[in-house]
Amino acid sequence: MASSGKRRTIQDRDGNPIYLTEERWQHIVEDNNHPELKDYEDNLKMTIRQGRRRQEPLNPRKYRYVRPFDDLPAGFNHVVGIVIFGFDVNTQGATVPNNFIATALLTHIRPRGG
């Protein structure tokens, strides 16, 4: 995929490059999706860089990144980013990573034992 439209590229803790497109960001923060995330793009970036990563059992290309934060709006304590992992072929014919943020949201996760 060409770099045009990419809002930012982030590396996760395992060094995987993951990008967010302008189109995906606008979709995420639309009024009927997750507008509460609009002021928390840096938190999403930190979630991808430092968050806990779990592979979705029904789609092995889909990963859920989760990280707690203390500065989110009332009722929320975690940022979740959903990333699709894949590959593309560049202009030289080499296989390159094509990992992108599909969606993101704020949520409340109750602490274990609490």
Summary of the structure (lengths in Angstrom):
residues: 114
radius of gyration: 14.7
end to end distance: 44.4
largest distance: 53.4
contacts: 287
relative contact order: 0.21
helix: 18%
strand: 41%
